[in-house]
Amino acid sequence: MIDYKKKDIESYSNLSTARILLSLGGIFGAHRIYLKQYPEAFIYMSTFGGFLIAIFYDTLYLHQIVEEYNNKLLNKQINENERYYNAPRRLFNIIPWNSILFLLAQVSYGMWIGTLFLGLKTMLKFDDDIFLSTALSISIGVSFGVYIMGNTGSERRDLLSIWCASFALSFLCICILDLSYFNTLVFTSIAGTAMGNKVKLRNDLNNKDKNSNNLKEFTFKHFLIWSFLFSFLLFSLYLGVSETILNRRIRVGKSFDSTTIRNIAYNFLTSNHAHNNRLFLSSIEIFYLPSIQKKSNLNEIFRMDDDDWTSSLTVFIVDVIRAISYKEFLVKGKNYKEDLIMHPMYWAFNRMFVLKSLEQKIFENDNVLMKVCQRTIKEYEKTTKYTYSMNDSSMKRNYKNLNTKKCCDNYSSLLKIMNAI
């Protein structure tokens, strides 16, 4: 009996060790691995520390998390730990906030992993007429995410039931109703989460007389398998992005030379702004060219034609980087006040909104797009004058046209300054 207690004491987690691991590798879930919380550790690794939000939470409540883990080794249920560990529940006892947050976490993480699978699928050449492969990819990603999140803490979920519900909804949304990818991800994640919780509740009712401590325990081997699959997914995504986005070329102005998105992004990440400045300050006209076709096995796997989201991401990357060059030139070279120049990312969002709302080609050059914007602004002003003269209040509140007009103004303002110089 004494030896058994000594063994338990030796297996206790030390708060200082947990804090060191949190500070050194918290973004990869190192402190959760130390606490043998492998699903949580994988979630941290796959979301870079819960997009730093979970890292901040663990920094504040790590001592309660470690204490709860040590108490579980002694099979003690201490309400004080539950009160600290589930902070939202102690604020509003009337509403089961902890359950609501857990449901939202399952749906959100399912959507995150589903988005990664969907992104990879859209870059692959393989496709079918009814988009069954797309529905299957979404269901696999969503069900995997919901399953991992659903098995955190003392919760347990069944993967098969989650996947069945996810595939049924994704097939309905993609193949029959033809909904957007975003709506499909939302509905599929909700369906998988609901089915997993329903099956879990049924199993709890059937096994209520059994020992609640007999839960399926995950091991470090599970974590390694999940990490390997996720690493393979990220590597495949990198290859796809490299072939469909980074290898695409652009030409600025009337120059005969072209450069790839990869070179532009590399210069930006390494703070080599001089090269990008020389490129983009020569002209505001950007021409997008196809990638240089090389004989490679990847050409048989990834599609070379334009896809909506890959093309949009390509344009957005170029717009952000060239807007940075414009702003740096105006502030440092022409003594413009930095506050008067729009943030590069905000400018890129405005330009993307103009392209989408005015239904222009995604690779349309700025000269054509600015003319369309001028025509749109004139039509809006003419319509506004007419509606005010008619006193029609319902027509005055056309917020879509108003947003388009404002985005056109924001987008055109920076280019007009550059043209005037």
N, C-alpha and C positions, 0 to 999 in steps of 0.2 A: 504493500500500500504506500509506503514511504517512497519507494523507487518510482511508483506511478506518479506521485505528486512532483517528485523531482523532474521527471520527464516533462510534465506539463509546464512546470516553471521554466525549464530550459527552452521550451517552444514559444514562450511569450515574446511578443514584439516589443522592441525598445523604441520609445518615442524619439530619442536623439538620432538613432539610425534612420528612422522613417523620415525625419526632417532633412537629414543629409541627402537621402535619396530623392526627396521631393525637390530640393534645391538643385541637384545635379541632373536628374533625369526625370523630373516630374512630368514633363511634356510627353514623354514616352511611357508613362505609367510605372516607373521603376518602384515607387513607394507602394503602389498597389500590388505589384508582384511580390514585394517583401511581405505584405499582409495576406498573400495567397488569394487575392481577389482578382483572378485572371480575366473574367469578362470585363470588369472595370478597367483593368490595365490595357486590354486590347482596344477598348473604346477611347482611352486617352491617346494611345499610339495612333489610331486611325483618324482622330480629329485634332491631333497636335495639342493635347491637353484640354480637350473640350473647348477648342478655340479660345484657350486661356481662361475661360470663365470657371471651369471646374478646378483649375490650378489655384485660382484665387480663393475658391470656396475651401479647398483642402488646406490651404495655408492658414485659414482662420479656425477650422474645426478639426485639424489633424489629431489633436490630443483626444478628442471624443471618439474619432474613428478608430484610433489605436486601442483605446480603452474598451470599446465595444468588441473589437476583435479578441482581446484578451479575455473578456467576460464570456464570450462564446466558447472558448476553450474549456471553461469551467461549467458550461451549460447553465449559466445564470441569466435570467431575464431581469435586468435592472431598468426600471422605468425612467430613471434620470438620464441614462444614455440615450434612450429613445427620444426624450424631450430635447436633448441637445442635437442629436444627429438629424432629426427631422425638424429643423428650425421652423419651416412654415406652419407645421401642425400646431406648434405651441402658441402661435399667434392667433389663429382662428380655429378653435376646436369645433365650431359648428359645421364647417365645410371640410370634407376630406381632402385638404390641399395636397397632401403627400401622394395620394392616389392619382389626383389630376395631373400633378407634375410628372409622375411616373408614366402616365398614359401619353402625355405630350412628348416626353423623352423618347419613348418607343417609336412614336410616329415620326419625330424629327430625325432620329438616327436611321430609321428605315428609309426615309426619303434621301438622306445623305448617301448611304451605300447604294441605294437604287439609282441615284443620279450618276454615280461613278460607273456602274454597270451600263447604264443607258448611254453615257458619253462614249464608252468603248464600243458599244454596239453600233452607234451611228457612224463610227469611223471605219467599220469593217465592210468589206465588199459584199459579204453574204447577206442576202435579203430575200424576202418572199412576197408574193402578191398581197396576202392578207395581213402581213406584218406580225405573223405568229412568233417569229424569232425575237422581235422587239418586245412583245408582251412577255415572252419567256425570260428574257434578260432582266426586265424590270422586276418580275416576280421573284427571281432568284436573289437579286440584290436587296430588295425590300424585305423579303422573308429572312434573309441572313441578318440584316440589321436589327429587325424586330426581335429575332431570336436571341441575339447577343445581349441587347439591352434588357430583354425580358428575363434573362438569367442572372442579373446582377443581385447582389445581396442574398437574401433568403428566398427570392422569387425563382420559380422554375417554369419554363414554357416548353411546349412540344413543337419541334420544327415542322413536322409533316402537316399538322393542322394549319399552321401559319402559312406554309407555302401553298396549300390547296386554296385557301381563301384569297391569297395574294394573286395567284395565277388566274383564278376565276374573275376577279375584278379587273386585272390588267388586260385580260383577253376581251372582256366586255367593253372596256374603255377604248382600247386601241383598235381592235378588229371590228367591232360592231358599231359603237357610238362615235368613233373617230374623234375622241377628245384630244386636247393638247397634252403634251408630255407632263407639264406641271400638274394639271388636274388628275392625270392618271397616277402620278406618284403620290399625290395626296390621298386619293380614294383607295389606292392599293395599300398604302401604309395603314390607313384607318381600318380597313377590312382585316389585314393581317393581325393588327394589334387586338382588335375586338375578338377575333376567333381564338387567338392565343389565350386571352384572358378568360373567355368562356370555357374552353377546355380545361384550363387551370382550375377554375371554380368548380367544375364538375368533378375533377379528380380530387380536389380537397374535400368535397362532400362525400365521395365514395371512400376516402381513406382517412376520415376524421378520427377514427379510433386507433389509427396506427401512430407510431412515434414520429413526431414532427421533425426530429433530428435526422431521420433517415433520408436526407436530401442527396440528390446527385451532386457529387463534388467534382469540380473541374480541377485539372492539374496543369502543371507547367507544359506538359506535352500538348494539351489542347491549345494553349496560348501560342506555342510554336507553330502548330498547324494553321491556326487562324492568321498568324503573322506572315507565314509563307504565302498563303493564298492572297492576302492583301498586298504583299510586296509584288507578287506576280501581276496583280491587277494594276498597280501603279506603274510597273515597268511596261506593261502592254499599253497603258494610257500614254506614257511618255513616247513610245514608238509611234503610236497613232498621231499624237500632237505633232511630233517631229515631221512625219510624212505629210500631214494635211495642213499644218499651219506654219511651222518654223521654216520649212523648205520653200515656202512661197516667196516669190521675188516681187520687189516694187521698183518702179522707176520714177524719179522726181523730175518734173518739168520736161524739157526737151533733151535731156541727157541721154546718151546711148548706153551708159553704164547702168547696171541694176545691182541691187543688193538683196539679201534674204532677210526675212523677219528674224531669223536666228542671230544674224550679225547685229541687227539693231537692238534686239533684246539683250544680247551679251554686252554691248557697249553701255546700255542703260544700267544693267545690274552691276557692272564693274566701274560705274561712275565715269566712264570714258565719254563724256557728253560732247567733247570737241568734234568727234567724227560725226555724230548724229546732228549736231548743229550745222556743220558744213553741208550735210546732205539736205536737211529740211529747209534751211534758210535760202537755198538757191531758188526755190519756187514753192508756191502753195499747191501746185497741181501734183496729185499722186496718182500713178497708174499701177494697177495690180496685174502682175504677170503670173502665169502658171509656174508650178515648180519644174525644175530641170529633171526630166525623166532619166533615171539611172536604172540599169539592169540590176534588180535586187529581188530577193524572195519576198520582201515586204510589199512589193508592188502587187503581188498576188493575194495579199491579205487585206491591206488597207486601200480604201477607195481614193482615187485621185481627183474625182469630180467634186464640185462645190456642194457643201452641205450648209444648211441655214445657220446652225450654231457655230460651226467652225469658221465660216466666212465672217460671221458677226464678230467672233472673238478676234480674228485676224485684223479686221478694220479697227476694232476698239483698241487693240494693243498699239497699232500704228498711230491712231489719233491721240492717245495719251502721251506717247513719247514725243511726237512732233509738237504737241501743245506745250510740253515742257521746254522744248527748244525755243518756241516762239516767246514764251514767258521770260525765259532766261535772257534772251536777246533784248526784249523790250525793257526789262528792269535794269540789266547791267549795261546794255549798249545804248539805250535811248533814254535812260533815267526816268522811266515810267514808275509811278508808285505801285508797289506790289499788290496793294489792296484793290487797285483799280483793274487788275488783270484777273480774269476768271481762273479758278483752279483747273488744272489740266484734266483731271478726271471728270469734273463736273461738265467741262466743255465737251469731252468725248461722249458723256451720257446724253447731252443735248443733241449732239450731231446724230447719235444712234436713234434717238427718239424721232428726229426729223426724217431720217431715212425710212423708219418703219411706219410712221403715221402718214407720210405722203406717198408711201408705197413706191419708193424709188429702188433702183438696183443697189444692192449692198456695196458694190464697188464703184458707184457713181462718183465722178470727180467733182471737185468743189465748184468749178465754174458753172456747171450745169445745175448743181444743187442750190447754189446761191440764187440763180435765176428763178428756180422753182419757189424758193423761199420768198423772194420779192413779189412774185405773182400771188402767192398764198396770203401774204400780209396785206396786199392791196385788196384782194377779194374779201378778206376778213373785215377790213375797215369799211369797205363799201356795204357789206352786209350789216355791219353794226349801225351805220348811219340809217339804213333803211328800216331796221327793226325798231330803232328809237323813234323814228318818225311815225311808225305805225303803232307805237305804244304796245307792242306785243312782248310781255314780260317773259313768256315761255321761251322765246327765241333769243332773248338777251343772255340767258344763262346757258350758253353752249360752251361748256368748260373744255371740251375736247379741242375745239377750234382755238379757244383762248390759250390753252397749253401749247398747241402747235405754233401759234403766233409768237409766244414768249420764247419757246425753244429756238425758233428761227431767228429771233432777235439776238439771243445769246450766242448762237452758233455763228451768225454773220458778223457780229461785232468784232471778234478777234481777227477774222480774215480781212475785214475792211481796214483795220489798223495796219496789218501786214502789207496789204496792197498799197496803202498810202505812203509807206516808207520807201 
